[in-house]
Amino acid sequence: MGVYENLLPGKENALTPEYLTVKCHFSSVRMLQKQIEAERKAGKVILSNTTPPGGYYLPAAGDTMEIRKFIRTLENRGENTLKALESARDLLKELESDDC
């Protein structure tokens, strides 16, 4: 049984990473996060909330707002990652051109 099957619909029913780590028999929160990542890559929609206490949950039936918020969070995170990647690539190019 995966993480998805243990989750409940609605932000108010979010389960904390610590609880899910124990419930799903993972050795660490990091292992839980890797499993959630794998399930998301496989097409499962697992929402998360970082507002304390935070946790993971399924979209509530018909609640498009929560899905929109989650998409916006991921887009912002992705944009920040791409900016950091671009800066690192620019620096690498600059350093490599200095080697010549």
N, C-alpha and C positions, 0 to 999 in steps of 0.2 A: 504494500500500500504506500502510495506517495504522499507528499505533503498536501497536495491539492485535496485529496479525499478527507483530510482531517480538518479542513478549513470550513468556516461558517460564513454565510452571506452577511454583508453589512459592516461598515466601519466600526460600529458599536460592538461588534462581536470579534474584533481583531484579536488574534492570539499572539502573545509575545514570542520573540525568538527563543528565549530561555525555556518557555513552556513547550514549544514545538520541538526543541532539541531533545528534551526528555521524552515527550510523547511519541516521537518518531524514532527514538533510539539512536540518535546521532551522538558522536563523541564530542562534538563542539558546535557552537553557533556557526562557525565558518563552514563546517560540513553541511549544515542545514541550508545555508545560503547557496552553496554549490548545487545542492539538490533542487532548490527553488529555481535557480538559473537554468538548470537542465530542463525542468518541467516547463518553464516559460519558453525556452527555445523549441520545445516540442508542441507549443501551441496553447498551453494552459494559461488562462488569464488569472494571475495571482496578484492582487493589489496589496500595497503596503502603505503604512502610515508611520511617520517618524515623530509625530506629536506624542509626548509621553502619555500612556505607557508604550505606545507604538505597537506595531505588530502586522501580521499578515491576515488577509481575509479575501473572500470572494465578492464579486460585484453583487449588490442587492438587485433583485428583479426590477427592471425598469429604471434603475438609478443611473442615468447617463452622466450626471454631474461628477460622481466619484470616478468614473472611467475617464472623463475629460481631465480631471485634476491629475490623475495618475499619468496620463499621456503627457500632459504639460510638464510634470516633474521629470519624466524620462527625457523629454526633448531638451529641457534646460540642462540636465546632467550631460546629455550627449553633446550639446553645443560647447559646454565647458571643457569636455574631454577633447573635442576637436581643436579648440583654441590652444590647449596645452600641447597637443600633438604638433600643431603648426609651428608653435614657438620652438619646440625641441628640434623639429626638422630644419627650421631657419638657422638655428645655432649650429647644428651639425654641418649644414652647407657652408656656413661662414668659416667654421674651423677647418673643414676639409679644403676649402679654397686657399686658406692661409698656408696649408702644407706644401703647396706647389711652388 
